[in-house]
C-alpha cells in the first residue's frame, strides 16, 4: 500500500494472464500501483495488496469508445453518466468520448466545461467531450481546450448543430486546428429521398431515405475538405462499401483521414428490419449484407482503424412509436467488446486485432495520453477477459438507463470479468454476480498527448 499526499493507493498484481502487449499475447504478470502500470513480468517474489490469479484469462488495455451519446445534460430520462459509465465498466470500456448534441448543445467552452464538471462527479470511467460545430461558432472552435476535437454534423441533428453550408465547412476546416470528426450524410439527398417516400410507415424506408448515396456524397465532400486544408479528419460510423473505397483511396495518398465502424453497421443489415423493426433504426441507416462484409474487410486491411459504438439510447416507449416518429439510435457500449470477442472465437479476427481497433487506434487518432496499451508508465486502465465465458444478452441485465439492447437473446462467447480504471477495480463478474465501484473520483478527463 502506497500513501502519497494524503491519498492511499492500493497495489494489484495480476498474475499469469495472457497479456496483449505489442501486438502479441504473452503469458506474464502485471503490477499496478499509484494509478499506473509499474511493472510487467515482475519477479516471482513481488507481492501486492491485491493478488489476482488470471490463469487462462486475457488481460488487455481498457477499451476507448470514441463515439457515444450519453444524454446528460438535458435528456437524462434516456441515459445519464452514472448509468452509462456503469455500462462502460461492465463492457470493458475504460474511457469514452461523448458527442455535443446534449441539451444545451456543447458549442462553447463554458458548456463544455459544464459537462466536464458533471462527469467529474458522476463517471466511473475516464471521459472526454467533443465541442460541436455550428455555422457560426468558429471562434469557439479555434480556442477550445480540454477537448479531443470538433464534431460536425454534415446531416440532420438537434439544435443548431447542422453544418451543411459549403462556406461554413470551408471556414471550419481552414481556421481550426483541433482534429475534426463528422456525421456524414448529405442533407440535400436525404430531403429529396424523404419527399419521394413521404407517407411511408414501413421501417425499411429509413434505409431508402438515408441511402448509400447520401453517405457517400457527404463522406467524399468531407475528405475533399480535409485534403485541401490538410486537416486531420475522422469519418464516424462508416456504413457503406463505397465509403470504404473512398477512405482507402484517401489513405493511399496521405495520412489526414481516419475512419471507424460501429457494431450495428457491422452486424445488422436491412434484412433485420423484419425481425427488429425500429430497434435498429439508426443514422446513418443500416445497409446491406454486402456493406457489412465490406466494412469488416476494411477493418482487416487497415482502411478502417477504429471500432466505436455510437451508443445513442432512447426509451423503449420512444422506440416503439410508429415509423417515422420513432427516434434513431441504439445502446451498445456494454456489449460491443463481447460482440467482437465472439468474432474472435468464430475465427473472423484475432484478439490482437480487437485490441488494435478498440484500444490502440482510438488513443492514437485522438492523441490520448498514456492509454490504449499495456506498457510501464501507462495508466492502469485494464480489462480481464474470459474468452471461454458464454452469456446471453438480456434486457433486464442492461446497465444502460434505457434498459434494452438490440442484441437481446444473442449468446456470445468471450466477456469481460474485471475492469480497472486508473488502478481501481470498477467492475467484477464473479459466479454470475456483478459488482461495481461505489465511489467516484478515480476517473480522469481527457488528457492530450504532447510528445
C-alpha positions as CSV (number, residue, x, y, z in Angstrom):
1,X,0.0,0.0,0.0
2,X,1.4,3.4,-1.1
3,X,0.4,6.6,0.7
4,X,1.1,9.9,-1.1
5,X,-0.2,13.4,-0.4
6,X,-3.0,12.1,1.8
7,X,-4.1,9.5,-0.8
8,X,-3.9,5.8,-0.4
9,X,-3.0,3.8,-3.5
10,X,-3.7,0.1,-3.5
11,X,-1.3,-2.1,-5.5
12,X,-2.6,-5.0,-7.5
13,X,-0.6,-7.9,-9.0
14,X,-2.4,-9.6,-11.9
15,X,-0.7,-12.9,-12.2
16,X,-0.2,-15.4,-15.1
17,X,-2.5,-13.7,-17.6
18,X,-2.2,-13.9,-21.4
19,X,-1.3,-10.2,-21.8
20,X,-1.8,-8.4,-25.1
21,X,1.5,-6.4,-25.5
22,X,2.9,-5.0,-28.7
23,X,0.5,-6.9,-30.9
24,X,1.0,-10.3,-29.4
25,X,-0.2,-12.4,-26.5
26,X,2.4,-13.1,-23.8
27,X,1.8,-15.1,-20.6
28,X,3.1,-12.9,-17.8
29,X,2.1,-10.8,-14.8
30,X,1.4,-7.1,-14.5
31,X,1.8,-5.0,-11.4
32,X,-0.2,-1.8,-11.0
33,X,0.0,0.9,-8.3
34,X,-0.4,4.6,-7.9
35,X,-2.8,4.5,-10.9
36,X,-0.1,3.3,-13.2
37,X,1.3,0.1,-14.7
38,X,4.5,-0.1,-12.8
39,X,6.0,-3.4,-13.8
40,X,5.5,-6.1,-16.4
41,X,6.8,-9.6,-15.7
42,X,7.8,-8.8,-12.1
43,X,9.9,-11.2,-10.1
44,X,8.1,-14.1,-8.5
45,X,8.9,-12.7,-5.1
46,X,6.9,-9.5,-5.8
47,X,3.7,-9.1,-3.8
48,X,0.8,-6.6,-3.7
49,X,-2.2,-5.6,-1.6
50,X,-4.4,-7.4,-4.1
51,X,-3.3,-10.6,-5.8
52,X,-5.4,-11.7,-8.9
53,X,-4.9,-15.1,-10.3
54,X,-5.6,-14.6,-14.1
55,X,-4.5,-18.0,-15.3
56,X,-6.3,-18.8,-18.5
57,X,-7.6,-15.3,-18.9
58,X,-6.7,-12.5,-21.2
59,X,-5.5,-9.1,-19.9
60,X,-6.0,-6.3,-22.4
61,X,-5.9,-2.5,-22.3
62,X,-9.1,-0.7,-21.4
63,X,-11.4,-0.1,-24.4
64,X,-11.7,3.5,-25.6
65,X,-15.1,4.3,-27.2
66,X,-14.6,7.5,-29.2
67,X,-18.3,8.0,-30.1
68,X,-21.1,7.9,-27.5
69,X,-24.2,9.9,-26.8
70,X,-24.8,9.8,-23.0
71,X,-27.6,12.4,-22.9
72,X,-26.5,14.4,-19.9
73,X,-27.4,17.2,-19.5
74,X,-30.9,17.6,-20.9
75,X,-32.1,14.1,-21.8
76,X,-31.4,12.1,-18.7
77,X,-34.6,10.2,-18.9
78,X,-32.9,8.2,-21.7
79,X,-29.4,8.0,-20.2
80,X,-27.2,9.7,-17.6
81,X,-23.5,9.5,-16.9
82,X,-23.9,7.3,-13.8
83,X,-25.8,4.6,-15.7
84,X,-23.7,4.9,-18.8
85,X,-20.4,4.7,-17.1
86,X,-21.5,1.6,-15.2
87,X,-22.4,0.1,-18.6
88,X,-18.9,1.1,-19.8
89,X,-17.3,-0.6,-16.8
90,X,-19.3,-3.8,-17.4
91,X,-18.4,-3.8,-21.1
92,X,-14.6,-3.2,-20.6
93,X,-14.8,0.4,-21.7
94,X,-12.5,2.5,-19.5
95,X,-12.7,5.8,-21.5
96,X,-15.3,7.4,-23.6
97,X,-15.5,10.5,-25.8
98,X,-19.0,12.0,-25.9
99,X,-20.8,13.9,-28.6
100,X,-22.0,17.5,-28.2
101,X,-25.7,17.1,-29.1
102,X,-26.9,17.2,-25.5
103,X,-29.2,19.9,-24.3
104,X,-27.9,22.5,-24.4
105,X,-25.6,21.6,-27.3
106,X,-21.9,21.8,-26.2
107,X,-20.8,24.5,-28.6
108,X,-18.9,26.9,-26.3
109,X,-16.1,26.4,-23.8
110,X,-18.4,27.1,-20.9
111,X,-20.9,24.5,-22.0
112,X,-18.0,22.0,-22.5
113,X,-16.7,22.8,-19.0
114,X,-20.1,22.3,-17.5
115,X,-20.2,18.7,-18.9
116,X,-16.7,18.0,-17.6
117,X,-17.8,19.1,-14.2
118,X,-20.8,16.8,-14.2
119,X,-18.6,13.9,-15.3
120,X,-16.0,14.5,-12.6
121,X,-18.7,13.7,-10.0
122,X,-20.7,11.0,-11.9
123,X,-18.5,8.9,-14.1
124,X,-16.9,5.6,-13.1
125,X,-14.7,5.7,-16.2
126,X,-12.5,8.2,-17.9
127,X,-14.3,10.8,-20.0
128,X,-13.9,13.4,-22.7
129,X,-16.3,15.6,-24.6
130,X,-16.2,17.0,-28.2
131,X,-17.1,20.6,-28.9
132,X,-19.9,20.9,-31.5
133,X,-19.6,23.0,-34.7
134,X,-22.3,25.3,-35.8
135,X,-22.4,27.6,-38.8
136,X,-21.4,30.5,-36.7
137,X,-19.1,29.4,-33.8
138,X,-15.7,29.2,-35.5
139,X,-14.1,31.4,-32.8
140,X,-15.2,29.0,-30.1
141,X,-13.8,26.1,-32.1
142,X,-10.5,27.9,-32.6
143,X,-9.9,28.5,-28.9
144,X,-11.5,25.3,-27.4
145,X,-9.4,23.4,-24.8
146,X,-10.0,20.3,-22.6
147,X,-11.5,18.5,-25.7
148,X,-10.2,15.9,-28.1
149,X,-11.7,17.6,-31.1
150,X,-14.6,19.1,-33.1
151,X,-17.7,17.3,-34.1
152,X,-19.6,18.4,-37.3
153,X,-23.0,17.1,-38.2
154,X,-23.0,17.1,-42.0
155,X,-26.5,15.9,-41.9
156,X,-29.6,16.3,-39.7
157,X,-29.0,16.9,-36.0
158,X,-30.5,18.6,-33.0
159,X,-30.4,22.3,-32.1
160,X,-28.2,24.4,-34.4
161,X,-25.6,21.7,-35.0
162,X,-26.3,21.1,-38.7
163,X,-23.5,22.5,-40.8
164,X,-24.3,21.9,-44.4
165,X,-23.2,25.2,-46.0
166,X,-20.0,24.8,-48.0
167,X,-18.8,28.2,-46.9
168,X,-19.2,27.3,-43.2
169,X,-17.4,24.0,-43.7
170,X,-14.6,25.6,-45.6
171,X,-14.2,28.1,-42.7
172,X,-14.1,25.4,-40.0
173,X,-11.6,23.3,-41.9
174,X,-9.4,26.3,-42.8
175,X,-9.4,28.2,-39.5
176,X,-9.3,25.5,-36.8
177,X,-6.5,23.2,-35.6
178,X,-8.3,20.5,-33.5
179,X,-9.0,17.2,-35.2
180,X,-12.4,17.1,-36.8
181,X,-14.9,14.2,-36.9
182,X,-18.2,14.2,-38.7
183,X,-21.5,12.6,-39.2
184,X,-21.6,12.3,-43.0
185,X,-25.0,12.2,-44.7
186,X,-25.8,14.6,-47.5
187,X,-28.8,16.7,-46.3
188,X,-30.0,17.5,-49.8
189,X,-30.1,13.8,-50.8
190,X,-31.8,12.9,-47.6
191,X,-34.5,15.6,-48.0
192,X,-35.1,14.6,-51.7
193,X,-35.5,10.9,-50.7
194,X,-37.8,11.9,-47.8
195,X,-40.1,13.6,-50.3
196,X,-40.1,10.6,-52.5
197,X,-41.1,8.3,-49.7
198,X,-43.4,10.8,-47.9
199,X,-46.2,9.0,-46.1
200,X,-44.5,5.6,-45.8
201,X,-44.9,3.8,-42.5
202,X,-42.6,1.0,-43.4
203,X,-39.5,1.0,-41.2
204,X,-37.3,-0.3,-44.1
205,X,-38.0,3.1,-45.8
206,X,-35.4,4.6,-43.4
207,X,-32.6,2.9,-45.3
208,X,-34.0,4.2,-48.6
209,X,-34.2,7.8,-47.4
210,X,-30.7,7.7,-45.7
211,X,-29.3,5.7,-48.6
212,X,-25.9,4.8,-49.9
213,X,-25.7,7.9,-52.0
214,X,-26.4,10.2,-49.0
215,X,-23.5,8.7,-47.1
216,X,-21.0,8.6,-49.9
217,X,-21.6,12.1,-51.1
218,X,-21.1,13.6,-47.7
219,X,-18.0,11.5,-46.9
220,X,-16.4,12.4,-50.3
221,X,-17.2,16.1,-49.5
222,X,-15.5,15.9,-46.1
223,X,-12.5,14.0,-47.4
224,X,-12.0,16.7,-50.0
225,X,-12.1,19.4,-47.3
226,X,-9.6,17.5,-45.2
227,X,-7.3,17.0,-48.2
228,X,-7.4,20.6,-49.4
229,X,-6.9,22.1,-46.0
230,X,-4.5,19.4,-44.8
231,X,-6.7,19.0,-41.7
232,X,-6.9,15.8,-39.6
233,X,-10.4,14.3,-40.2
234,X,-12.1,11.2,-38.7
235,X,-15.1,9.6,-40.6
236,X,-17.6,8.5,-38.0
237,X,-19.8,5.3,-38.3
238,X,-18.9,4.3,-41.9
239,X,-21.9,2.4,-43.3
240,X,-21.3,1.6,-46.9
241,X,-18.8,-0.2,-49.2
242,X,-18.5,2.9,-51.3
243,X,-17.2,4.9,-48.3
244,X,-14.7,2.2,-47.6
245,X,-13.3,2.7,-51.1
246,X,-13.2,6.5,-50.7
247,X,-11.3,6.2,-47.4
248,X,-8.9,3.6,-48.8
249,X,-8.1,5.9,-51.8
250,X,-7.5,8.8,-49.4
251,X,-5.3,6.9,-47.1
252,X,-3.2,5.8,-50.1
253,X,-2.4,9.5,-50.7
254,X,-1.9,11.0,-47.3
255,X,-2.5,10.5,-43.5
256,X,-5.1,13.2,-42.9
257,X,-8.1,10.7,-42.9
258,X,-9.0,8.0,-40.4
259,X,-12.3,6.1,-40.0
260,X,-14.4,3.9,-37.8
261,X,-17.1,1.3,-37.9
262,X,-19.8,0.6,-35.4
263,X,-21.3,-2.8,-34.4
264,X,-24.7,-2.1,-35.8
265,X,-23.2,-1.4,-39.3
266,X,-21.0,-4.5,-39.0
267,X,-23.7,-6.9,-37.8
268,X,-27.1,-5.6,-38.8
269,X,-28.5,-5.2,-42.3
270,X,-31.7,-4.2,-43.9
271,X,-32.8,-7.9,-43.6
272,X,-33.0,-7.3,-39.8
273,X,-35.8,-4.7,-40.1
274,X,-38.4,-7.6,-40.3
275,X,-37.0,-9.1,-37.0
276,X,-36.1,-6.0,-35.0
277,X,-38.0,-3.1,-36.6
278,X,-37.3,0.3,-35.1
279,X,-34.8,-1.1,-32.6
280,X,-32.2,-0.9,-35.5
281,X,-33.3,2.5,-36.8
282,X,-30.0,4.4,-36.9
283,X,-28.5,7.4,-38.6
284,X,-26.7,6.6,-40.8
285,X,-29.1,3.8,-41.6
286,X,-28.1,0.1,-41.6
287,X,-27.4,-1.1,-45.1
288,X,-26.9,-4.4,-46.9
289,X,-25.0,-7.6,-46.0
290,X,-22.6,-6.7,-48.7
291,X,-21.8,-3.5,-46.9
292,X,-21.4,-5.5,-43.7
293,X,-18.7,-7.6,-45.4
294,X,-17.0,-4.5,-46.9
295,X,-16.7,-2.8,-43.5
296,X,-15.2,-5.9,-41.9
297,X,-12.8,-6.2,-44.8
298,X,-11.9,-2.6,-44.3
299,X,-11.0,-3.3,-40.7
300,X,-8.9,-6.3,-41.6
301,X,-6.9,-4.4,-44.2
302,X,-6.4,-1.3,-42.1
303,X,-8.6,1.1,-44.1
304,X,-10.9,1.4,-41.0
305,X,-8.9,1.7,-37.9
306,X,-11.4,2.1,-35.0
307,X,-14.5,0.4,-33.8
308,X,-16.8,2.6,-31.8
309,X,-20.4,2.3,-30.6
310,X,-22.3,5.5,-31.4
311,X,-24.2,4.5,-28.3
312,X,-27.4,6.5,-28.6
313,X,-30.1,5.3,-26.2
314,X,-33.8,6.1,-26.3
315,X,-36.6,4.7,-24.1
316,X,-38.4,1.6,-25.3
317,X,-41.6,3.6,-25.4
318,X,-39.9,6.0,-27.8
319,X,-38.5,3.3,-30.0
320,X,-41.9,1.6,-30.1
321,X,-43.5,4.6,-31.7
322,X,-44.6,4.0,-35.4
323,X,-42.3,4.9,-38.2
324,X,-41.2,7.6,-38.8
325,X,-41.9,9.0,-35.4
326,X,-39.6,6.5,-33.7
327,X,-36.2,8.1,-33.0
328,X,-32.9,6.8,-34.4
329,X,-30.3,5.3,-32.1
330,X,-29.5,2.2,-30.1
331,X,-27.4,1.3,-27.0
332,X,-24.2,-0.8,-27.4
333,X,-21.5,0.3,-25.0
334,X,-21.8,-2.6,-22.5
335,X,-21.9,-5.4,-25.2
336,X,-19.6,-4.3,-28.0
337,X,-16.4,-5.7,-26.7
338,X,-18.2,-9.0,-26.2
339,X,-19.6,-8.8,-29.7
340,X,-16.0,-8.5,-31.0
341,X,-14.6,-11.2,-28.7
342,X,-17.3,-13.5,-30.1
343,X,-16.0,-12.8,-33.6
344,X,-12.5,-13.8,-32.3
345,X,-14.0,-17.1,-31.1
346,X,-15.6,-17.5,-34.6
347,X,-12.2,-17.1,-36.2
348,X,-13.0,-13.9,-38.1
349,X,-10.3,-11.9,-36.4
350,X,-7.7,-12.1,-33.6
351,X,-7.8,-10.7,-30.0
352,X,-4.7,-8.7,-31.0
353,X,-6.7,-7.1,-33.8
354,X,-9.6,-6.3,-31.4
355,X,-7.1,-4.5,-29.1
356,X,-5.7,-2.6,-32.1
357,X,-9.2,-1.4,-33.2
358,X,-10.7,-0.7,-29.8
359,X,-7.8,0.4,-27.6
360,X,-4.6,1.4,-29.5
361,X,-6.2,3.1,-32.5
362,X,-8.6,5.4,-30.7
363,X,-5.8,6.6,-28.4
364,X,-3.6,7.3,-31.5
365,X,-6.3,9.0,-33.5
366,X,-7.3,11.3,-30.7
367,X,-3.8,11.8,-29.1
368,X,-4.9,10.4,-25.8
369,X,-2.0,10.4,-23.3
370,X,-1.0,7.2,-21.6
371,X,-3.8,5.0,-22.7
372,X,-4.5,2.2,-25.2
373,X,-1.5,0.0,-24.4
374,X,-0.2,-2.2,-21.6
375,X,3.2,-0.5,-21.0
376,X,5.1,0.6,-18.0
377,X,4.2,4.2,-17.1
378,X,0.8,4.0,-18.8
379,X,-2.4,4.5,-16.9
380,X,-3.7,1.3,-15.2
381,X,-6.9,1.1,-17.4
382,X,-7.2,-2.7,-17.9
383,X,-9.7,-5.4,-18.7
384,X,-9.5,-9.0,-17.8
385,X,-11.4,-11.2,-20.3
386,X,-12.6,-14.8,-20.1
387,X,-12.6,-15.9,-23.8
388,X,-14.5,-19.1,-22.8
389,X,-17.3,-17.5,-20.9
390,X,-20.7,-17.7,-22.7
391,X,-23.5,-15.4,-21.7
392,X,-26.8,-14.4,-23.3
393,X,-27.6,-10.7,-23.5
394,X,-30.9,-9.9,-21.7
395,X,-32.7,-6.6,-21.5
396,X,-33.2,-7.0,-17.7
397,X,-29.4,-7.2,-17.2
398,X,-28.5,-4.0,-19.0
399,X,-26.9,-1.2,-17.0
400,X,-27.8,1.5,-19.6
401,X,-30.7,3.5,-18.3
402,X,-32.9,2.8,-21.3
403,X,-32.8,-0.9,-20.3
404,X,-32.7,-2.7,-23.6
405,X,-30.3,-4.0,-26.3
406,X,-31.0,-4.8,-29.9
407,X,-28.8,-7.9,-29.3
408,X,-31.1,-9.2,-26.6
409,X,-31.4,-13.0,-26.9
410,X,-28.0,-13.5,-28.5
411,X,-25.4,-15.7,-26.8
412,X,-21.9,-14.5,-27.1
413,X,-18.6,-16.3,-26.2
414,X,-15.9,-14.1,-24.6
415,X,-16.8,-11.5,-21.9
416,X,-15.0,-9.0,-19.6
417,X,-14.8,-10.3,-16.0
418,X,-12.8,-7.4,-14.4
419,X,-12.3,-3.8,-15.3
420,X,-9.8,-1.4,-13.7
421,X,-9.8,2.4,-14.2
422,X,-6.7,4.2,-13.1
423,X,-5.8,1.2,-11.0
424,X,-9.2,0.9,-9.2
425,X,-11.4,-2.1,-9.8
426,X,-14.7,-0.6,-11.1
427,X,-16.4,-3.9,-12.2
428,X,-16.2,-7.5,-11.4
429,X,-18.1,-10.5,-12.6
430,X,-17.8,-13.4,-10.2
431,X,-20.1,-16.5,-10.4
432,X,-22.6,-14.6,-12.3
433,X,-22.7,-11.7,-9.8
434,X,-21.8,-8.2,-10.9
435,X,-20.0,-5.8,-8.5
436,X,-19.4,-2.1,-9.3
437,X,-17.3,0.5,-7.5
438,X,-19.5,2.6,-5.2
439,X,-17.3,5.8,-5.2
440,X,-16.3,8.2,-7.9
441,X,-13.2,10.3,-8.3
442,X,-10.6,7.9,-9.7
443,X,-11.5,8.5,-13.4
444,X,-9.9,11.4,-15.2
445,X,-10.8,13.7,-18.1
446,X,-9.3,13.5,-21.5
447,X,-5.5,14.2,-21.4
448,X,-3.8,15.3,-24.7
449,X,-0.6,13.5,-25.7
450,X,2.0,16.2,-26.3
451,X,5.0,14.1,-27.2
